[in-house]
Amino acid sequence: MNKKNIVHRRLTQVFILFSLSFILLTAHLVWIQLVQGEELENKASNKRIHSISLAPSRGIIKDSRGNKLVTNISVDSIYAIPKEINNPDKTAQKLSTLLDLDKDTIIKKLTGSNEFQWIARKINFETAQKIKNLKLEGIKSVQESDRFYLNGPMASHLLGFTGIDNQGLLGIEKSYDSTLKGKSGKIIAEFDALGRKIPGTTQQYVKPKQGNNLTLTIDKTIQYYVQKELKKIMQTTNPKLAVGIVMDPQTGKILAMENTPTFNPNHWEKSSKEVWNHNPAAWYNYEPGSTFKIITASAALETNTVSPQDTFYDPGYINVSGERIHCWKNGGHGIQTFEEVVQNSCNPGFVKVALELGKKGFYPYIKDFGFNKSTGIDLPGEEKGIMIPEKEATELNIASMAIGQSIAVTPIQLINGISAAANGGKLMKPYIVEEITTPGGKTVKKFEPHIKRKVISKDTSKIIRSMLEKVVSQGTGKKAYIEGYRVAGKTGTAQVVGDSGYIEGKYVASFAGFAPADNPQVSVLVMIADPEGPRYHGGEIAAPAFKNITENTLRYLDIPRISTSNSGEQKDNLQQSNVTVPGLKNRPVQSAKKILNSLGLRFSTTGEGNIVNSQQPSPNTRVSKGSTINLKLASTTGENEEITVPNLKGLTIKETANTLQNIQLLLDPEGTGLAVKQNIKPGSKVPPETKIKIIFEAPGNQ
């Protein structure tokens, strides 16, 4: 073969190889572009684009009067972009010193393969500023939202708390997490292969969306009353725990719920898990003791098993299935009516009634009153109590349950059941959230009272209220008596159950009741588990706390006092024909109306304004009860827009402040209690914004 042919053949081979290579390369490019293009583009974008998630601000939580309980504060968090850091060791050293973190741990974060790495979350302002001032390569800061509980330990178990990522971990924060948490935002930026920001690219900021707000049924002021009394109990008896609940028996609204020991949800991690892990008000199972006798009495009266005037003989004990159940009083109470059985909390009387009810008569009422089943309150971790299955219950079990033993309840179950006995027989679903609103204030959902079922008749409820009123006025609950209010309730003292029976020397003391007895507006439970010291009966240590909580709450809710006798019932003089008309001139009209109501007098008004200018009949006139007093009203402003100073004597600080605020005057308070003196005489004319000094004194000091 000549040289020319060889060259020609080789050129042909090269051309063929080149053509094949070009075809293969073209095919590969087509494959990459058309088949793998989208996937590869996404991978390139993921390498090039860094996205930092921004947690949203959680919704605000308020009490029923609009006071903020939980809000948010802005805090700085520090993060790293490892590819931008040239000297990880030096950077880690500086961060370690300022953040008090382990240097090696920081180095691992700075040298890792992650595009983004948190270094420290939600640090204090001073530390964040020091880090910013260092201007470290690859170290950035971002503002996050942190939860802030404005009242510290108040209602901590009810409100709960959040984790580092603002997720609800306990309480309302957990049960309404999806409502409160909002929607995350993000920061998006483009970087090259060396981690440098690509010039000309735009950093994108997607704003987080704040969560919805909650308005609760609880009232901050009533919550404070409960907190104050539980703190006293903690100091005097050092119990394992104590619970206080205030409820509106007509609606099921929880007005206050407090536990002790408590914790600060702003620093919950500093308290032991045993303290914050559960809400005892909805979780703690205990034998209720004599407070459960309210349920026994309700069932017996509703079924006509007993009437209030049926008589019983109490020798001090009753024998049931070979066991002797004793009365708390040595020698017993002798002959007594059932009304007196309730008044005296007589064990043998209640046992006899329960045995007559029998298992088939007693169990349906226990269940209807909501025991052995969760109430459905909007709190996580609610227990349902413990009850012996009906098929397994013996006669002795029935006898024990009648007096609040051999059955375990939760505090929320008990106060809900007792509220049903008091409110005319309606078992309500207890609830804590009143309304859900958007950050702009638009209502998303409003919660309404929900009747679960009717458990007893109105007539039976009326009898129960009357009986329990006598428990306070004449029986074992005398330390719960409140002058001027008709109070009803029941003491309870039960032994603590252990692994092998009752534990010697350990008790649960409680008092549960409601007021006013004839038209209940508040139900209150105070439960004290395992108090120390010689005093452990419910009538001794729980009843006084109940009294203080109830009295303060009734006054705060502007429920007027009535004249009462030592028996706790209305005085005979309320039925008498004549009363003396009080002087009401210069009184705020609402204050005047309350005074007339308390005396059994009617009223009518003429004119316009908010201050009583004159009255008919005149002060000190004797009139028949039910007579109408005409109040002539006048505006507080007169000539030259001066304001008439009202008579503020007898008003609370809150009432005084509201009255003065409504007429453009200012309060300068001194002391606590009720108004007894004011530095400017009622009826005087003063300019708007004048400061009125009021001396307040506790009722006992007046």
C-alpha positions as CSV (number, residue, x, y, z in Angstrom):
1,M,0.0,0.0,0.0
2,N,1.5,3.3,-1.0
3,K,2.0,6.1,1.4
4,K,-0.8,8.2,-0.1
5,N,-3.5,5.5,0.6
6,I,-2.3,5.1,4.2
7,V,-2.6,8.8,4.9
8,H,-6.1,8.8,3.3
9,R,-7.2,5.8,5.3
10,R,-6.0,7.4,8.6
11,L,-7.7,10.6,7.9
12,T,-10.9,8.8,7.2
13,Q,-10.6,6.9,10.5
14,V,-9.9,10.2,12.4
15,F,-12.9,11.8,10.7
16,I,-15.1,8.9,11.7
17,L,-13.9,8.9,15.3
18,F,-14.3,12.7,15.4
19,S,-17.8,12.3,14.0
20,L,-18.8,9.6,16.4
21,S,-17.4,11.7,19.3
22,F,-19.3,14.7,18.1
23,I,-22.5,12.7,17.9
24,L,-22.0,11.2,21.3
25,L,-21.1,14.6,22.8
26,T,-24.2,16.1,21.2
27,A,-26.4,13.3,22.5
28,H,-24.9,13.7,26.0
29,L,-25.6,17.5,25.9
30,V,-29.1,16.8,24.7
31,W,-29.6,14.3,27.5
32,I,-28.2,16.7,30.1
33,Q,-30.2,19.7,28.8
34,L,-33.5,18.0,28.1
35,V,-33.6,15.0,30.5
36,Q,-31.4,16.0,33.4
37,G,-31.6,19.7,33.0
38,E,-34.2,20.5,35.7
39,E,-32.6,18.1,38.2
40,L,-29.1,19.6,37.7
41,E,-30.4,23.1,37.8
42,N,-32.1,22.4,41.2
43,K,-28.8,20.9,42.5
44,A,-26.9,24.0,41.3
45,S,-29.5,26.3,42.9
46,N,-29.3,24.3,46.2
47,K,-25.5,24.8,46.2
48,R,-25.7,28.4,45.3
49,I,-28.7,29.6,47.3
50,H,-28.8,29.6,51.1
51,S,-32.1,29.9,52.9
52,I,-32.4,30.8,56.6
53,S,-35.7,30.0,58.2
54,L,-37.2,32.7,60.4
55,A,-39.6,31.7,63.2
56,P,-42.8,33.7,63.4
57,S,-44.0,35.6,66.4
58,R,-46.5,33.6,68.4
59,G,-49.9,35.1,69.1
60,I,-50.5,37.2,72.2
61,I,-52.4,35.7,75.1
62,K,-54.7,38.0,77.1
63,D,-57.0,37.6,80.1
64,S,-60.8,38.2,79.9
65,R,-60.4,41.9,80.5
66,G,-57.7,42.4,77.8
67,N,-54.7,42.4,80.1
68,K,-51.7,40.8,78.3
69,L,-50.5,37.7,80.0
70,V,-48.0,36.4,77.3
71,T,-46.3,38.5,74.7
72,N,-43.1,38.4,72.5
73,I,-39.8,40.2,72.7
74,S,-37.2,40.5,70.0
75,V,-33.9,38.7,70.6
76,D,-30.7,38.1,68.6
77,S,-29.6,34.6,67.5
78,I,-26.1,34.0,66.1
79,Y,-25.5,31.7,63.1
80,A,-22.5,30.8,60.9
81,I,-21.9,30.3,57.1
82,P,-18.9,27.9,57.4
83,K,-17.6,28.5,53.8
84,E,-17.1,32.2,54.6
85,I,-14.8,31.4,57.6
86,N,-11.1,31.4,56.9
87,N,-9.8,30.9,60.5
88,P,-12.3,28.6,62.4
89,D,-10.0,28.2,65.4
90,K,-9.6,32.0,66.0
91,T,-13.3,32.6,65.4
92,A,-14.3,29.7,67.7
93,Q,-12.0,31.1,70.5
94,K,-13.7,34.5,70.4
95,L,-17.2,33.1,70.3
96,S,-16.5,30.6,73.1
97,T,-15.4,33.4,75.4
98,L,-18.4,35.6,74.8
99,L,-21.0,32.9,74.7
100,D,-19.5,30.7,77.5
101,L,-19.6,27.7,75.2
102,D,-17.2,24.9,74.6
103,K,-14.7,25.9,71.9
104,D,-14.4,22.4,70.4
105,T,-18.1,22.3,69.9
106,I,-18.1,25.6,68.1
107,I,-15.2,24.5,65.9
108,K,-17.2,21.4,64.8
109,K,-20.0,23.7,63.7
110,L,-17.7,26.1,61.9
111,T,-15.9,23.3,60.0
112,G,-18.9,21.1,59.2
113,S,-20.4,20.5,55.8
114,N,-23.6,22.4,56.5
115,E,-24.2,25.5,54.5
116,F,-25.9,27.1,57.6
117,Q,-25.2,26.4,61.3
118,W,-26.8,27.9,64.4
119,I,-24.2,28.9,67.0
120,A,-26.4,30.3,69.8
121,R,-30.1,31.0,69.9
122,K,-31.9,33.9,71.7
123,I,-29.0,35.4,73.5
124,N,-29.1,38.6,75.6
125,F,-28.7,42.0,74.0
126,E,-25.3,42.9,75.5
127,T,-23.6,39.6,74.2
128,A,-25.2,40.0,70.8
129,Q,-23.8,43.5,70.5
130,K,-20.3,42.4,71.4
131,I,-20.4,39.7,68.8
132,K,-21.7,42.1,66.1
133,N,-18.9,44.6,67.0
134,L,-16.2,41.9,66.3
135,K,-17.4,41.7,62.7
136,L,-16.2,38.1,62.4
137,E,-16.1,36.5,58.9
138,G,-19.1,34.2,58.3
139,I,-20.7,35.0,61.6
140,K,-24.1,36.6,61.2
141,S,-27.0,37.5,63.5
142,V,-30.8,37.5,63.0
143,Q,-33.6,38.7,65.1
144,E,-36.0,36.1,66.5
145,S,-39.0,36.3,68.6
146,D,-38.9,35.0,72.2
147,R,-41.9,34.3,74.5
148,F,-42.3,36.5,77.5
149,Y,-44.6,35.8,80.4
150,L,-45.5,39.2,82.0
151,N,-46.5,37.9,85.4
152,G,-43.8,35.3,86.0
153,P,-45.1,32.3,87.9
154,M,-48.7,33.4,87.8
155,A,-50.9,30.8,86.1
156,S,-47.7,29.1,84.8
157,H,-49.2,25.6,84.6
158,L,-52.2,26.9,82.8
159,L,-50.3,29.1,80.3
160,G,-47.4,26.6,79.8
161,F,-44.3,27.6,78.0
162,T,-42.5,27.2,74.6
163,G,-39.2,25.6,73.4
164,I,-36.2,27.1,71.6
165,D,-38.1,27.0,68.3
166,N,-41.2,28.7,69.9
167,Q,-43.1,25.4,69.8
168,G,-45.7,25.0,72.6
169,L,-44.6,22.4,75.2
170,L,-47.1,22.7,78.0
171,G,-50.5,24.2,78.9
172,I,-52.4,26.5,76.6
173,E,-49.2,27.1,74.6
174,K,-49.3,23.4,73.7
175,S,-53.1,22.8,73.3
176,Y,-53.4,25.9,71.0
177,D,-50.0,25.6,69.4
178,S,-51.3,25.5,65.9
179,T,-53.4,28.6,66.5
180,L,-50.6,30.6,68.2
181,K,-47.5,29.6,66.2
182,G,-48.1,31.5,62.9
183,K,-46.2,30.8,59.7
184,S,-42.3,30.8,59.3
185,G,-40.5,33.3,57.1
186,K,-37.0,33.1,55.5
187,I,-34.0,34.9,54.2
188,I,-32.7,33.7,50.7
189,A,-29.3,34.8,49.3
190,E,-26.9,33.5,46.5
191,F,-23.3,32.5,47.1
192,D,-20.5,31.1,44.8
193,A,-18.6,27.8,45.3
194,L,-16.2,29.5,47.8
195,G,-19.1,30.8,49.9
196,R,-18.8,34.4,48.7
197,K,-22.0,36.4,48.1
198,I,-22.5,36.7,44.3
199,P,-22.5,40.4,43.3
200,G,-25.6,41.7,41.7
201,T,-27.9,39.1,43.3
202,T,-30.8,40.2,45.4
203,Q,-31.3,39.0,49.0
204,Q,-34.9,37.9,49.4
205,Y,-36.8,38.4,52.7
206,V,-40.0,36.6,53.3
207,K,-41.6,38.0,56.4
208,P,-42.9,35.6,59.0
209,K,-46.7,35.7,59.7
210,Q,-47.6,36.2,63.3
211,G,-50.0,33.7,64.9
212,N,-53.5,34.4,66.1
213,N,-54.2,35.8,69.5
214,L,-56.1,34.1,72.4
215,T,-58.4,35.8,74.9
216,L,-58.8,33.6,78.0
217,T,-61.7,33.3,80.4
218,I,-59.4,33.8,83.4
219,D,-59.2,37.2,85.1
220,K,-55.7,38.4,86.2
221,T,-57.0,39.9,89.4
222,I,-58.9,36.8,90.5
223,Q,-55.9,34.7,89.5
224,Y,-53.8,37.0,91.9
225,Y,-56.3,36.3,94.7
226,V,-55.8,32.6,94.3
227,Q,-52.1,32.8,94.0
228,K,-51.8,34.9,97.1
229,E,-53.8,32.4,99.2
230,L,-51.8,29.4,97.9
231,K,-48.6,31.2,98.7
232,K,-49.8,31.6,102.3
233,I,-50.7,27.9,102.4
234,M,-47.3,27.0,101.1
235,Q,-45.6,29.1,103.8
236,T,-47.7,27.8,106.7
237,T,-48.3,24.1,105.9
238,N,-45.6,23.3,103.3
239,P,-47.8,20.8,101.4
240,K,-46.7,18.5,98.6
241,L,-48.9,20.6,96.4
242,A,-52.0,22.9,96.5
243,V,-54.6,23.8,93.9
244,G,-57.1,26.7,93.7
245,I,-59.8,27.0,91.0
246,V,-62.4,29.7,90.6
247,M,-65.2,28.9,88.1
248,D,-68.4,30.5,86.9
249,P,-70.9,27.8,87.6
250,Q,-73.4,29.1,85.2
251,T,-71.2,29.0,82.1
252,G,-68.2,26.7,82.9
253,K,-65.7,29.6,82.4
254,I,-62.5,29.1,84.4
255,L,-61.9,32.5,86.1
256,A,-58.7,31.4,87.8
257,M,-56.6,28.2,88.1
258,E,-53.4,28.1,90.2
259,N,-51.1,25.5,91.5
260,T,-48.2,25.5,94.0
261,P,-45.3,24.7,93.9
262,T,-45.0,26.8,90.8
263,F,-42.3,27.9,88.3
264,N,-41.4,30.8,86.1
265,P,-42.2,30.0,82.5
266,N,-39.6,32.5,81.3
267,H,-37.0,30.2,82.9
268,W,-38.8,26.9,83.1
269,E,-35.7,24.9,82.5
270,K,-34.3,26.1,85.9
271,S,-37.2,24.3,87.8
272,S,-37.4,20.6,88.3
273,K,-39.4,18.6,85.9
274,E,-41.6,17.3,88.7
275,V,-42.9,20.9,89.2
276,W,-43.7,21.9,85.6
277,N,-44.4,18.5,83.9
278,H,-48.1,18.4,84.8
279,N,-50.9,20.7,85.7
280,P,-52.2,19.3,89.1
281,A,-55.6,21.0,88.6
282,A,-56.4,18.7,85.7
283,W,-54.0,15.9,86.3
284,Y,-53.8,15.1,90.1
285,N,-55.9,12.1,91.1
286,Y,-57.0,12.1,94.8
287,E,-59.7,10.8,97.1
288,P,-61.9,13.8,97.6
289,G,-63.3,12.9,101.1
290,S,-66.3,14.7,102.3
291,T,-66.5,17.2,99.5
292,F,-67.8,14.2,97.4
293,K,-70.8,14.0,99.8
294,I,-72.4,16.8,97.7
295,I,-72.7,14.3,94.9
296,T,-74.1,11.6,97.2
297,A,-76.7,14.0,98.6
298,S,-77.7,15.2,95.1
299,A,-78.2,11.6,93.9
300,A,-80.2,10.6,97.0
301,L,-82.5,13.7,96.9
302,E,-83.0,13.5,93.1
303,T,-84.2,9.9,93.3
304,N,-86.4,10.6,96.4
305,T,-84.3,8.0,98.3
306,V,-84.3,10.6,101.1
307,S,-85.9,13.9,101.9
308,P,-84.3,16.7,104.0
309,Q,-86.4,16.0,107.1
310,D,-86.0,12.2,107.1
311,T,-84.4,11.2,110.5
312,F,-81.3,9.1,111.1
313,Y,-79.7,7.8,114.3
314,D,-76.0,8.0,114.4
315,P,-74.3,6.0,117.3
316,G,-70.9,7.0,116.0
317,Y,-70.4,4.2,113.5
318,I,-72.1,2.0,110.9
319,N,-71.3,-1.7,110.1
320,V,-71.0,-2.6,106.4
321,S,-70.0,-6.1,105.3
322,G,-68.2,-6.8,108.6
323,E,-66.3,-3.4,108.5
324,R,-67.1,-0.5,110.9
325,I,-67.2,2.9,109.3
326,H,-66.8,5.6,112.0
327,C,-68.3,9.0,112.4
328,W,-65.7,11.8,112.9
329,K,-67.5,12.7,116.2
330,N,-66.9,10.3,119.1
331,G,-70.2,8.9,120.2
332,G,-71.9,10.1,117.0
333,H,-74.6,12.8,116.5
334,G,-77.6,10.8,117.8
335,I,-80.9,11.5,116.1
336,Q,-80.7,14.0,113.3
337,T,-82.5,14.9,110.0
338,F,-80.8,14.4,106.7
339,E,-80.4,18.1,106.5
340,E,-78.4,17.9,109.7
341,V,-76.5,14.9,108.4
342,V,-75.2,17.1,105.6
343,Q,-74.6,20.0,108.0
344,N,-72.6,17.8,110.3
345,S,-70.8,15.8,107.6
346,C,-72.0,12.6,109.3
347,N,-70.4,9.5,107.7
348,P,-73.0,6.9,108.9
349,G,-75.9,9.0,107.6
350,F,-74.3,9.3,104.1
351,V,-73.4,5.6,104.1
352,K,-77.0,4.6,104.9
353,V,-78.4,6.8,102.2
354,A,-75.9,5.4,99.6
355,L,-76.7,1.8,100.5
356,E,-80.4,2.5,100.0
357,L,-79.5,4.0,96.6
358,G,-77.6,0.9,95.8
359,K,-75.1,0.3,93.0
360,K,-77.7,0.7,90.3
361,G,-79.0,4.0,91.7
362,F,-75.6,5.5,92.7
363,Y,-73.3,4.8,89.8
364,P,-75.4,6.5,87.0
365,Y,-75.3,9.8,89.0
366,I,-71.5,9.5,89.6
367,K,-71.0,9.2,85.9
368,D,-73.5,11.9,85.0
369,F,-71.8,14.3,87.3
370,G,-68.7,13.8,85.1
371,F,-66.5,11.4,87.2
372,N,-64.4,8.7,85.6
373,K,-64.3,10.7,82.4
374,S,-62.2,13.8,81.4
375,T,-64.1,17.0,81.4
376,G,-62.7,18.0,78.0
377,I,-61.2,21.2,79.3
378,D,-58.7,22.7,76.7
379,L,-55.6,21.7,78.6
380,P,-53.1,18.9,77.8
381,G,-52.6,15.9,80.1
382,E,-56.0,15.9,81.7
383,E,-56.7,12.7,83.8
384,K,-60.1,11.1,84.2
385,G,-60.0,9.9,87.8
386,I,-60.2,6.4,89.0
387,M,-63.4,4.5,89.8
388,I,-64.1,0.8,90.6
389,P,-65.9,-0.8,87.7
390,E,-69.6,-1.0,88.5
391,K,-69.7,-4.8,88.0
392,E,-66.9,-5.2,90.5
393,A,-68.2,-2.8,93.2
394,T,-69.2,-4.3,96.5
395,E,-71.5,-3.0,99.2
396,L,-68.4,-1.8,101.1
397,N,-67.2,0.1,98.0
398,I,-70.5,1.9,97.7
399,A,-70.4,2.8,101.4
400,S,-66.8,4.1,101.0
401,M,-67.6,6.1,97.8
402,A,-70.5,7.8,99.6
403,I,-68.0,9.6,101.8
404,G,-65.4,10.2,99.1
405,Q,-63.2,7.2,99.5
406,S,-62.5,4.3,97.1
407,I,-62.8,6.8,94.2
408,A,-60.3,9.3,92.9
409,V,-61.1,12.5,91.2
410,T,-59.2,15.5,89.7
411,P,-59.7,19.0,91.1
412,I,-61.3,20.2,87.8
413,Q,-63.8,17.3,87.8
414,L,-64.8,18.0,91.4
415,I,-65.4,21.7,91.0
416,N,-67.3,21.1,87.7
417,G,-69.5,18.5,89.4
418,I,-70.2,20.7,92.4
419,S,-71.0,23.6,90.1
420,A,-73.7,21.4,88.4
421,A,-75.2,20.7,91.8
422,A,-75.3,24.5,92.4
423,N,-76.4,25.9,89.1
424,G,-79.8,24.2,88.7
425,G,-78.4,20.8,87.6
426,K,-76.5,21.6,84.4
427,L,-73.2,19.9,83.9
428,M,-71.2,22.4,81.9
429,K,-68.0,21.8,79.8
430,P,-65.3,23.9,81.6
431,Y,-63.3,26.1,79.2
432,I,-60.4,28.5,79.3
433,V,-60.3,30.2,75.9
434,E,-63.0,32.8,75.2
435,E,-62.0,34.0,71.8
436,I,-59.4,33.6,69.0
437,T,-58.6,36.7,67.0
438,T,-56.2,37.7,64.2
439,P,-53.3,40.0,64.9
440,G,-55.5,42.7,63.5
441,G,-58.2,42.0,66.0
442,K,-60.7,40.2,63.8
443,T,-62.6,37.4,65.5
444,V,-61.7,33.9,64.2
445,K,-63.7,31.9,66.7
446,K,-65.7,32.7,69.8
447,F,-66.3,30.0,72.4
448,E,-69.7,29.8,74.1
449,P,-71.0,27.9,77.2
450,H,-71.8,24.3,76.5
451,I,-74.3,22.2,78.5
452,K,-73.2,18.6,78.5
453,R,-76.3,17.2,80.2
454,K,-78.8,17.8,82.9
455,V,-78.0,15.8,86.0
456,I,-80.5,16.9,88.6
457,S,-83.6,19.1,88.7
458,K,-83.8,22.7,89.7
459,D,-85.7,21.8,92.8
460,T,-83.1,19.3,93.9
461,S,-80.4,21.9,93.2
462,K,-82.2,24.4,95.4
463,I,-82.4,22.0,98.3
464,I,-78.7,21.2,97.9
465,R,-77.8,24.9,98.0
466,S,-79.8,25.5,101.1
467,M,-78.2,22.5,102.9
468,L,-74.7,23.5,101.9
469,E,-75.4,27.1,103.1
470,K,-76.1,25.6,106.6
471,V,-72.8,23.7,106.4
472,V,-71.1,27.1,106.4
473,S,-73.4,28.9,108.8
474,Q,-73.9,26.2,111.4
475,G,-71.8,23.1,110.5
476,T,-68.3,22.1,109.8
477,G,-67.5,24.9,107.3
478,K,-67.9,27.9,109.6
479,K,-64.4,29.2,108.7
480,A,-65.7,29.8,105.2
481,Y,-68.4,32.2,106.4
482,I,-68.3,35.6,104.8
483,E,-70.2,38.5,106.4
484,G,-72.7,40.0,104.0
485,Y,-72.7,37.0,101.6
486,R,-74.7,33.8,101.5
487,V,-72.0,31.1,101.2
488,A,-72.5,27.4,100.6
489,G,-69.9,24.7,100.7
490,K,-68.4,21.5,102.1
491,T,-65.2,20.6,103.9
492,G,-63.1,17.6,103.0
493,T,-60.4,15.6,104.8
494,A,-59.2,12.4,103.2
495,Q,-56.2,10.1,103.8
496,V,-53.6,9.7,101.1
497,V,-53.6,6.3,99.4
498,G,-50.3,4.4,99.1
499,D,-49.2,1.1,97.5
500,S,-50.7,-1.0,100.4
501,G,-53.5,1.1,101.8
502,Y,-53.8,4.5,103.4
503,I,-50.5,6.2,104.5
504,E,-50.5,7.1,108.2
505,G,-50.3,10.8,108.9
506,K,-50.8,11.9,105.3
507,Y,-54.0,13.8,104.3
508,V,-55.7,15.8,101.6
509,A,-57.5,18.8,103.0
510,S,-60.1,20.7,100.8
511,F,-63.0,23.0,100.8
512,A,-65.4,23.4,97.8
513,G,-68.3,25.7,97.6
514,F,-70.1,28.6,95.9
515,A,-71.6,32.0,96.5
516,P,-74.1,33.6,96.7
517,A,-75.9,30.5,97.8
518,D,-79.3,31.5,96.3
519,N,-77.8,32.5,92.9
520,P,-74.3,31.1,92.5
521,Q,-71.9,33.4,90.6
522,V,-68.6,31.8,91.6
523,S,-67.6,28.2,92.5
524,V,-64.3,27.8,94.4
525,L,-62.2,24.8,95.2
526,V,-59.1,24.8,97.5
527,M,-57.2,21.5,97.7
528,I,-54.1,20.9,99.8
529,A,-52.2,17.6,99.4
530,D,-50.1,16.3,102.3
531,P,-49.8,19.4,104.5
532,E,-47.2,19.3,107.3
533,G,-48.0,20.1,111.0
534,P,-50.8,19.2,113.4
535,R,-53.5,21.1,111.4
536,Y,-54.7,19.1,108.4
537,H,-58.5,19.2,108.3
538,G,-60.2,20.9,105.4
539,G,-62.2,23.1,107.7
540,E,-59.1,24.4,109.4
541,I,-56.7,25.1,106.6
542,A,-58.6,25.1,103.3
543,A,-61.8,26.9,104.4
544,P,-60.0,30.2,105.4
545,A,-58.3,30.3,102.0
546,F,-61.7,29.6,100.3
547,K,-63.2,32.4,102.3
548,N,-60.5,35.0,101.3
549,I,-60.6,34.0,97.6
550,T,-64.4,34.0,97.5
551,E,-64.9,37.3,99.3
552,N,-62.3,39.1,97.2
553,T,-63.8,37.7,94.0
554,L,-67.4,38.7,94.9
555,R,-66.3,42.2,95.8
556,Y,-64.2,42.5,92.6
557,L,-67.2,41.3,90.5
558,D,-69.4,44.0,92.2
559,I,-71.8,41.5,93.6
560,P,-73.4,43.4,96.4
561,R,-73.4,42.3,100.1
562,I,-76.6,41.7,101.9
563,S,-77.4,42.1,105.6
564,T,-77.0,38.6,107.2
565,S,-77.4,37.1,110.6
566,N,-74.8,34.9,112.3
567,S,-76.6,31.9,110.7
568,G,-75.5,33.0,107.3
569,E,-79.1,33.6,106.1
570,Q,-80.7,36.9,105.5
571,K,-81.4,38.9,108.7
572,D,-84.9,39.1,109.9
573,N,-84.8,42.8,109.4
574,L,-84.7,42.3,105.7
575,Q,-88.3,41.1,106.1
576,Q,-89.3,44.1,108.2
577,S,-91.5,46.8,106.7
578,N,-89.3,49.9,107.2
579,V,-85.8,51.0,106.3
580,T,-84.0,54.3,106.5
581,V,-83.3,56.1,103.3
582,P,-79.5,56.8,103.0
583,G,-78.1,60.1,101.8
584,L,-76.9,59.7,98.2
585,K,-76.2,63.2,97.0
586,N,-72.9,63.5,95.1
587,R,-72.7,59.7,94.9
588,P,-71.8,58.1,91.5
589,V,-75.0,56.7,90.2
590,Q,-73.7,53.1,90.1
591,S,-72.6,53.3,93.8
592,A,-76.0,54.8,94.8
593,K,-77.9,51.9,93.0
594,K,-75.7,49.3,94.8
595,I,-76.5,50.9,98.2
596,L,-80.3,50.9,97.5
597,N,-80.2,47.3,96.3
598,S,-78.5,46.2,99.5
599,L,-81.3,47.8,101.5
600,G,-84.0,46.2,99.5
601,L,-85.1,49.5,97.9
602,R,-86.0,50.2,94.3
603,F,-84.8,53.2,92.3
604,S,-85.7,55.3,89.3
605,T,-83.6,58.1,87.7
606,T,-84.4,61.3,86.0
607,G,-82.1,63.7,84.2
608,E,-78.8,62.8,82.6
609,G,-75.3,62.5,84.0
610,N,-73.4,60.2,86.3
611,I,-73.7,61.9,89.7
612,V,-76.7,62.0,92.1
613,N,-77.7,65.7,92.4
614,S,-80.8,65.2,94.6
615,Q,-83.2,62.5,95.8
616,Q,-86.8,61.9,96.9
617,P,-87.6,60.9,99.6
618,S,-84.9,62.8,101.5
619,P,-82.2,61.2,103.6
620,N,-83.2,59.6,107.0
621,T,-86.8,59.1,105.9
622,R,-88.3,55.8,107.0
623,V,-89.9,54.0,104.1
624,S,-91.3,50.5,103.4
625,K,-89.0,47.9,101.9
626,G,-89.5,47.8,98.2
627,S,-90.2,51.5,98.0
628,T,-88.8,53.4,95.0
629,I,-86.3,56.2,95.5
630,N,-86.1,58.7,92.8
631,L,-82.5,59.8,91.9
632,K,-82.1,63.1,90.0
633,L,-78.9,62.9,88.0
634,A,-76.6,65.7,86.9
635,S,-73.5,65.9,84.8
636,T,-70.2,66.3,86.6
637,T,-69.4,69.3,84.4
638,G,-70.7,72.7,85.2
639,E,-69.9,76.3,84.3
640,N,-66.5,76.8,82.7
641,E,-66.3,73.0,82.3
642,E,-65.5,72.5,86.0
643,I,-66.2,69.1,87.4
644,T,-68.3,68.1,90.5
645,V,-66.2,66.0,92.9
646,P,-68.3,62.9,93.8
647,N,-68.6,61.2,97.2
648,L,-66.3,58.2,97.0
649,K,-66.6,56.9,100.5
650,G,-66.9,53.1,100.8
651,L,-65.7,52.4,97.2
652,T,-62.8,50.1,96.4
653,I,-59.6,51.4,94.8
654,K,-60.8,50.0,91.4
655,E,-64.3,51.5,91.7
656,T,-62.8,54.8,92.7
657,A,-60.3,54.8,89.9
658,N,-63.0,53.9,87.3
659,T,-65.4,56.6,88.7
660,L,-62.7,59.4,88.6
661,Q,-61.4,58.3,85.2
662,N,-64.9,58.5,83.7
663,I,-65.3,62.1,84.8
664,Q,-61.7,63.2,83.8
665,L,-60.3,63.4,87.3
666,L,-57.2,61.6,88.6
667,L,-56.7,59.3,91.6
668,D,-53.9,59.7,94.2
669,P,-54.4,56.7,96.4
670,E,-53.0,56.0,99.9
671,G,-53.5,52.7,101.7
672,T,-55.6,49.7,100.7
673,G,-59.2,48.6,101.3
674,L,-62.2,51.0,101.1
675,A,-62.2,54.8,100.6
676,V,-62.6,56.5,104.0
677,K,-61.4,60.1,103.3
678,Q,-60.9,62.4,100.4
679,N,-59.0,65.7,100.3
680,I,-61.6,67.6,98.3
681,K,-65.1,67.8,99.7
682,P,-67.9,66.1,97.7
683,G,-69.8,68.6,95.6
684,S,-66.8,70.9,95.1
685,K,-66.1,72.1,91.6
686,V,-62.6,71.5,90.2
687,P,-60.9,71.7,86.8
688,P,-60.5,68.6,84.7
689,E,-57.4,66.4,85.4
690,T,-57.4,67.5,89.1
691,K,-55.8,64.9,91.3
692,I,-58.0,63.7,94.2
693,K,-56.2,62.2,97.1
694,I,-58.1,59.3,98.7
695,I,-57.3,57.5,101.9
696,F,-58.1,53.8,101.8
697,E,-58.3,51.5,104.8
698,A,-59.1,47.8,105.3
699,P,-62.7,47.3,106.5
700,G,-61.5,46.0,109.9
701,N,-59.5,49.2,110.6
702,Q,-62.3,51.6,109.8
